[in-house]
Amino acid sequence: MVPLTIFGKKLKGRKRAVLCPLFPMVASHTLFNKTRSNILPQLLWISYNTNNYINTSVTKHKGDIINIFDSLKNNILTSVIDEKHRRELCIKWDLLTDKYQPTSFWVKTRIYCMSRLENEFADKRYWFLIKKEIDNFLINCY
């Protein structure tokens, strides 16, 4: 459904795990840590594109990005597995280093996704509110 080039470059190997609809529920909370990385823009961009693909195919209209964002946040906060296993999976998928640091992949794709998301908002006031929430999003997992 979502192209492998969703982040501007083709996703290769195990990193394609981020395209799975269940990924937000199994992503390590380390990836949402404000001081290290915050992958919310990438997940929102994937969700938005997935939703638009489905809605365009079925109902011929685009989804509301604010509703998609709210749904995504609920999915992220849904605990499917414990944090230890989340980290192990993210290391296996080459999304975290062995020292539990986000890989450079996240920094590069975050910039790309923030730019694309901003372009989706006709009313820049809404983008400012969403951007502020993205920048301040933090999961208390420690």
Secondary structure, 3 states (H helix, E strand, C coil): CCCCCCCCCCCCHHHHHHHCCCHHHHCCHHHHCCCCCCCHHHHHHHHHHHHHHHHHHHCCCCCCHHHHHHHHHHHHHCCCCCHHHHHHHHHHCCCECCCCCECHHHHHHHHHHHHHHHHHCCCHHHHHHHHHHHHHCCCCCC
